[in-house]
Amino acid sequence: MGTSNSIYSILFLGASGAEVTRFSADFGDEFRIHSANTGRQALRLLETESIQVVLCDRDPSDMAWIQVISRIPEFNPDCICMVLSESVDEPKLVEAMQSGDIWRIVRKPWDRAGLKMTIDNAMETYYLKRQNRNLVQYLEEAKQNLERKVMERTREMEMQRDKINDSLQYASRIQKALMLPPEEMDRLLPPHFLLNKPKDIVSGDFYWAARKEGKLVVTVADCTGHGVPGAFMSILGISLLSEVVNGLGRLEAGQVLDELRRQVIRALGQTGHRDEAREGMEMGLCIIDFEHRTLQYSGAFRPLYLISGGKLRIVPGDHMPIGYYEAHPASFRNQEIRFREGDFLYLFTDGYVDQMGGLKRKTFRSARFRELLLEIQGKPLTEQCNILREEHEIWRAGREQIDDILILGMKLSQGEDSRLGIPYSI
């Protein structure tokens, strides 16, 4: 056993005491030398000592030593094992080297300088392996820490998302409560359908209807933005519409939009300052007199489509919004139109025609929308709604919906069981 104070330790598995003595004499000043001449002794030293290199000088035909060598990684996976042999072509040694149990075969008899260089290379390999193992362990720990932090952050984000979704669901219930429920719309309107597809949980599109002076007032609107900002604007629009229609002495579509614009500007404090937001809404509003078969229409950026006798008529709106407008707009036009029993009326926001899709990723476009309405206008209203919904999904083909969608289709017919008999009134 050597007495060197070196931190580098070599286990010499000597075939004879003479070989151990020679090896200790050559390297005892540079390395801490441990020696063993039995397998049990070698395994005990590997278990209790920090060994960097094992140098085995034993008969390669002795399978017991091959077994000891194969167990070295159990005690130190980075330990380098070398074998001293008179033949470097010994099959068992070559096999052990190919399996990785042996790092190098050193031909006997050795010379000190050559063996010293080999041992130095072995020590360098040992520390490279050790550094690599430490690096792998560090990276694994860093990965686990990162995964833990990601999981913690994901849980936090999921909790925040759930809270936001809960708030949005609550806001959606408020928004739906302000708009007439389907059963009230069924009682108030003649045969109709509503295709309402918000982009998010809450919508910037809204519909509103009421009866006053025996006439039906119905509107479809698209507020600035979608999601939460659009939903707040829609709530404001619904509230102000009830106030405006109830407050007007003479019911006229253009005057409703004029007064609604003034109320929106006042409610939002819009002054036309360059840095302020330009919230507002696009809207199409009809006042329908079924007794005289006339309707008044006024639009803020939105047209009305009227199908009569198989032909589609476009009633354009004015090119200005409900909200502040830099061009000092005039009053909204009040357009009066006569209709026939069974004509079809369509009010809609721009989300349907602006949807990207198709093979060339283009917008659906208004012309295609009009062609589709003409194709389906003879079908029952429920079927019209289903076709419009299906055509949208086919056109979108899995792509993201880019905006809120709202379409109101209505048959201008009182019929024998007029649905205007038990209306929502203001």
C-alpha positions in Angstrom: 0.0 0.0 0.0 1.5 3.4 -1.0 1.9 6.3 1.4 1.5 9.2 -1.1 -0.7 12.1 -0.1 -1.9 12.5 -3.7 -5.7 12.7 -4.2 -5.4 10.4 -7.2 -5.9 6.7 -6.3 -5.0 3.6 -8.2 -6.1 0.1 -7.3 -3.5 -2.3 -8.5 -4.7 -5.9 -8.8 -1.4 -7.6 -8.7 -0.6 -11.1 -9.8 2.4 -11.2 -7.4 3.9 -9.2 -4.6 6.9 -8.4 -6.8 4.7 -6.7 -9.4 2.9 -4.7 -6.7 6.2 -3.6 -5.2 7.6 -2.5 -8.5 4.4 -0.6 -9.4 4.4 1.1 -6.0 8.1 2.0 -6.3 7.5 3.6 -9.8 4.3 5.5 -8.9 3.9 5.6 -5.2 5.2 9.2 -5.0 2.6 10.4 -7.5 -0.5 8.4 -6.7 -2.1 6.8 -3.7 -1.7 3.1 -4.4 -4.1 0.5 -3.2 -3.4 -3.2 -3.9 -5.4 -6.4 -3.8 -4.7 -10.0 -4.8 -8.2 -11.4 -4.3 -11.5 -10.5 -5.8 -13.2 -10.0 -2.4 -10.4 -7.7 -1.3 -10.7 -5.7 -4.5 -14.4 -5.2 -4.2 -14.1 -4.1 -0.5 -11.5 -1.5 -1.5 -13.8 -0.3 -4.4 -16.6 0.1 -1.9 -14.6 2.0 0.8 -12.1 4.0 -1.2 -12.3 6.6 -3.9 -10.6 4.9 -6.8 -10.1 6.7 -10.1 -8.1 4.0 -12.0 -8.0 0.2 -11.7 -4.9 -1.5 -13.1 -5.3 -5.3 -13.3 -2.1 -7.4 -13.7 -3.7 -10.9 -13.7 -4.0 -13.9 -15.9 -6.7 -12.9 -18.5 -7.9 -16.5 -18.6 -8.9 -16.1 -14.9 -12.7 -15.4 -15.3 -13.0 -14.4 -11.6 -11.0 -11.2 -12.4 -13.1 -10.5 -15.4 -16.2 -10.7 -13.2 -14.6 -8.3 -10.7 -13.8 -5.9 -13.5 -17.4 -6.0 -14.7 -18.6 -5.0 -11.2 -16.5 -1.9 -11.0 -19.3 0.5 -12.3 -21.4 -0.6 -9.3 -19.1 1.3 -7.0 -17.8 4.0 -9.3 -19.3 4.4 -12.7 -16.6 6.8 -13.9 -13.7 4.5 -12.8 -11.2 3.7 -15.6 -10.1 0.1 -15.8 -6.9 -1.0 -17.6 -5.4 -4.5 -18.0 -1.7 -5.4 -18.2 -1.3 -8.3 -20.6 1.5 -9.9 -22.7 -1.1 -10.3 -25.5 -3.4 -7.5 -26.6 -5.3 -9.9 -28.8 -6.6 -12.1 -26.0 -10.3 -12.7 -27.0 -11.7 -12.4 -23.5 -9.9 -9.0 -23.0 -11.0 -7.8 -26.4 -14.6 -8.8 -25.6 -14.4 -7.0 -22.2 -12.9 -3.9 -24.0 -15.7 -3.9 -26.6 -18.3 -4.1 -23.9 -16.8 -1.1 -22.2 -15.6 -2.9 -19.0 -11.9 -2.3 -20.0 -10.7 1.1 -21.2 -7.2 0.2 -22.4 -5.0 -3.0 -22.7 -1.4 -2.2 -21.8 1.3 -4.6 -23.1 3.7 -6.1 -20.6 6.3 -5.6 -19.6 5.6 -2.0 -19.1 8.1 0.9 -19.1 7.5 3.6 -16.6 7.3 6.6 -19.0 4.8 4.9 -21.3 2.6 3.6 -18.4 2.8 7.0 -16.7 1.5 8.7 -19.9 -1.3 6.1 -20.1 -2.3 6.5 -16.5 -2.4 10.3 -16.9 -4.6 9.9 -19.9 -6.8 7.6 -17.9 -7.0 10.1 -15.1 -8.0 12.8 -17.6 -10.7 10.6 -19.0 -11.9 9.8 -15.5 -12.4 13.5 -14.7 -14.0 14.2 -18.1 -16.4 11.4 -17.5 -17.0 12.7 -14.0 -17.6 16.3 -15.2 -19.9 15.0 -17.9 -21.8 13.0 -15.4 -22.0 16.0 -13.1 -23.1 18.2 -16.0 -25.8 15.7 -16.9 -26.9 15.5 -13.3 -27.0 19.3 -13.1 -29.0 19.5 -16.4 -31.4 16.9 -15.1 -31.9 18.8 -11.9 -32.3 22.0 -13.8 -34.8 20.3 -16.1 -36.7 19.0 -13.1 -36.7 22.4 -11.4 -37.8 24.0 -14.7 -40.6 21.4 -15.1 -41.6 22.1 -11.5 -41.7 25.8 -12.1 -43.6 25.3 -15.4 -46.1 23.1 -13.6 -46.5 25.7 -10.8 -46.8 28.5 -13.3 -49.2 26.5 -15.4 -51.4 25.8 -12.3 -51.4 29.5 -11.5 -52.3 30.4 -15.1 -55.0 27.8 -15.1 -56.4 29.2 -11.9 -56.3 32.7 -13.4 -57.8 31.5 -16.6 -60.6 29.8 -14.6 -61.3 33.0 -12.7 -61.3 35.0 -15.9 -63.6 32.4 -17.6 -65.9 32.5 -14.6 -66.0 36.3 -14.8 -66.6 36.1 -18.6 -69.4 33.5 -18.2 -71.0 35.8 -15.6 -70.7 38.7 -18.0 -72.2 36.6 -20.7 -75.2 35.8 -18.6 -75.6 39.6 -17.9 -75.3 40.3 -21.6 -77.8 37.6 -22.6 -80.2 38.8 -19.8 -80.2 42.3 -21.4 -81.0 40.9 -24.9 -84.4 39.3 -25.4 -84.4 35.6 -24.8 -85.5 33.4 -27.8 -89.0 32.8 -26.4 -89.6 36.6 -26.2 -88.3 37.1 -29.7 -90.6 34.3 -30.9 -93.6 36.1 -29.3 -92.5 39.5 -30.6 -91.3 38.9 -34.2 -92.9 37.2 -37.1 -91.2 34.0 -38.3 -87.4 34.6 -38.1 -84.1 33.1 -37.2 -81.0 34.4 -35.3 -77.6 33.1 -36.2 -75.5 34.4 -33.2 -71.9 33.1 -33.1 -69.7 35.2 -30.8 -65.9 34.9 -31.4 -65.3 34.8 -27.6 -67.5 34.0 -24.6 -69.0 37.5 -24.7 -69.8 39.4 -27.9 -69.6 42.8 -29.4 -72.6 42.1 -31.6 -76.2 42.5 -30.2 -79.8 42.5 -31.3 -82.7 44.4 -29.8 -86.4 44.6 -30.5 -89.5 46.2 -29.1 -93.0 47.4 -30.1 -94.2 50.9 -29.9 -97.3 52.5 -31.3 -98.3 49.2 -32.9 -95.0 49.1 -34.8 -92.1 46.7 -34.5 -88.6 48.2 -33.9 -85.8 45.8 -34.5 -82.0 46.3 -34.8 -78.8 44.5 -35.2 -75.5 46.2 -34.1 -71.8 45.6 -34.2 -69.8 47.4 -31.5 -66.2 48.4 -31.7 -64.0 45.4 -31.0 -65.1 42.0 -29.7 -64.8 40.1 -26.5 -65.0 42.1 -23.3 -64.6 45.6 -24.8 -67.3 44.9 -27.4 -69.5 43.4 -24.7 -69.4 46.6 -22.6 -70.3 48.6 -25.6 -73.2 46.3 -26.4 -74.5 46.6 -22.9 -74.4 50.4 -23.2 -76.1 50.2 -26.6 -78.9 48.0 -25.4 -79.5 50.3 -22.4 -79.5 53.5 -24.5 -81.7 52.1 -27.2 -84.5 51.4 -24.7 -84.1 55.0 -23.3 -84.0 56.6 -26.8 -87.0 54.7 -28.3 -89.1 55.2 -25.2 -88.2 58.9 -25.1 -88.9 59.9 -28.7 -92.4 61.3 -29.4 -92.5 60.4 -33.1 -91.0 57.1 -34.0 -88.6 57.5 -36.9 -85.6 55.3 -37.7 -83.2 58.1 -38.6 -84.1 60.1 -35.5 -83.5 57.0 -33.3 -79.9 56.7 -34.7 -79.3 60.4 -34.4 -80.4 60.5 -30.7 -78.5 57.2 -30.0 -75.4 58.8 -31.4 -75.7 61.8 -29.2 -76.3 59.6 -26.1 -73.3 57.4 -26.9 -71.0 60.4 -27.4 -72.2 61.8 -24.1 -71.9 58.6 -22.2 -68.3 58.0 -23.5 -67.3 61.6 -23.1 -66.1 61.7 -26.7 -64.8 65.2 -27.7 -62.9 64.4 -30.8 -59.5 64.7 -29.2 -56.8 63.0 -31.2 -55.6 60.6 -28.5 -59.0 59.4 -27.3 -60.5 56.0 -28.3 -63.0 55.9 -31.1 -65.5 53.5 -29.5 -68.8 53.3 -31.3 -71.0 50.9 -33.2 -72.4 50.0 -36.6 -76.1 49.4 -36.7 -79.0 48.6 -38.9 -82.4 49.6 -37.5 -85.9 48.9 -38.9 -89.3 50.2 -37.8 -91.9 47.9 -39.4 -95.6 48.8 -39.8 -97.3 45.5 -40.7 -100.7 47.2 -41.0 -99.6 49.5 -43.8 -96.8 47.1 -45.0 -94.2 49.8 -44.8 -90.8 49.8 -43.1 -88.4 52.6 -42.2 -84.7 51.8 -42.4 -81.7 53.7 -41.1 -78.2 52.3 -41.0 -74.8 53.3 -39.6 -72.4 51.6 -42.0 -74.8 48.6 -42.3 -77.1 47.8 -45.2 -80.5 46.1 -45.2 -81.1 43.2 -47.6 -84.7 42.8 -48.7 -85.8 39.8 -50.9 -89.0 40.3 -52.7 -90.3 38.3 -55.7 -87.0 36.4 -55.9 -85.0 39.6 -56.2 -82.6 41.0 -53.6 -82.7 44.7 -52.9 -79.8 46.4 -51.1 -80.9 49.3 -48.9 -77.6 51.0 -48.0 -76.8 52.7 -44.7 -75.0 56.0 -44.1 -71.2 56.0 -44.1 -70.9 57.1 -40.4 -71.0 55.3 -37.1 -72.9 55.6 -33.9 -70.3 57.5 -32.1 -68.0 60.4 -32.6 -67.2 61.1 -36.3 -64.6 63.6 -37.5 -66.5 64.5 -40.7 -69.2 66.4 -38.7 -71.9 64.0 -40.0 -75.4 65.0 -41.0 -78.5 63.3 -39.7 -79.0 59.7 -40.5 -81.3 59.1 -43.4 -84.8 57.7 -42.8 -85.6 55.5 -45.8 -89.2 54.3 -46.1 -89.9 51.1 -48.1 -93.0 49.3 -49.0 -92.9 45.5 -48.7 -95.2 42.6 -49.7 -96.6 39.8 -47.5 -93.9 37.1 -47.4 -90.9 39.2 -48.3 -87.7 38.4 -46.5 -85.6 40.9 -44.5 -82.0 40.4 -43.4 -80.0 42.4 -40.9 -76.4 41.4 -40.2 -73.0 42.4 -38.9 -69.9 42.1 -41.0 -68.4 39.1 -39.2 -69.9 36.6 -41.7 -68.7 38.2 -44.9 -65.3 39.1 -43.5 -64.4 35.6 -42.4 -61.2 34.3 -44.0 -61.3 30.9 -45.6 -61.6 28.9 -48.8 -58.8 27.5 -50.8 -57.2 30.9 -51.4 -57.7 32.2 -47.8 -59.9 35.1 -48.9 -62.9 36.7 -47.2 -66.4 35.3 -47.9 -67.5 38.7 -49.3 -70.8 40.3 -49.6 -71.5 39.2 -53.1 -71.2 35.6 -52.2 -73.4 36.2 -49.1 -76.1 37.7 -51.3 -76.0 34.8 -53.7 -76.3 32.4 -50.8 -79.4 34.3 -49.5 -81.1 34.1 -52.9 -80.4 30.4 -53.1 -82.0 29.6 -49.7 -84.7 32.3 -49.5 -87.4 29.8 -50.5 -86.6 27.4 -47.6 -88.0 27.4 -44.1 -86.2 29.9 -41.8 -84.8 27.2 -39.5 -83.2 25.5 -42.5 -81.9 28.9 -43.8 -80.1 29.4 -40.5 -78.6 25.9 -40.6 -77.4 26.3 -44.1 -75.7 29.7 -43.2 -74.1 28.1 -40.2 -72.8 25.1 -42.2 -71.5 27.3 -45.1 -69.6 29.3 -42.6 -67.9 26.2 -41.1 -67.1 24.8 -44.5 -65.6 28.2 -45.6 -63.7 28.6 -42.4 -62.3 25.0 -42.6 -61.0 24.9 -39.1 -59.4 28.4 -39.2 -59.9 30.8 -36.4 -63.2 32.8 -36.4 -62.0 36.4 -36.8 -65.0 38.3 -35.6 -68.4 38.0 -33.9 -71.2 36.9 -36.3 -74.9 37.9 -36.0 -77.5 37.5 -38.7 -81.2 38.2 -38.3 -83.5 36.8 -41.0 -87.2 37.6 -40.9 -90.2 36.8 -43.0 -92.4 39.9 -43.2 -95.7 38.2 -42.6 -98.3 38.6 -39.9 -100.3 35.5 -40.8 -103.4 34.3 -39.1 -101.6 33.6 -35.8 -99.7 36.9 -35.7 -96.8 36.7 -33.4 -97.3 40.4 -32.6 -100.3 39.7 -30.5 -98.3 39.3 -27.2 -95.3 41.6 -27.7 -92.6 43.0 -25.6 -93.5 46.7 -25.5 -92.0 49.9 -24.2 
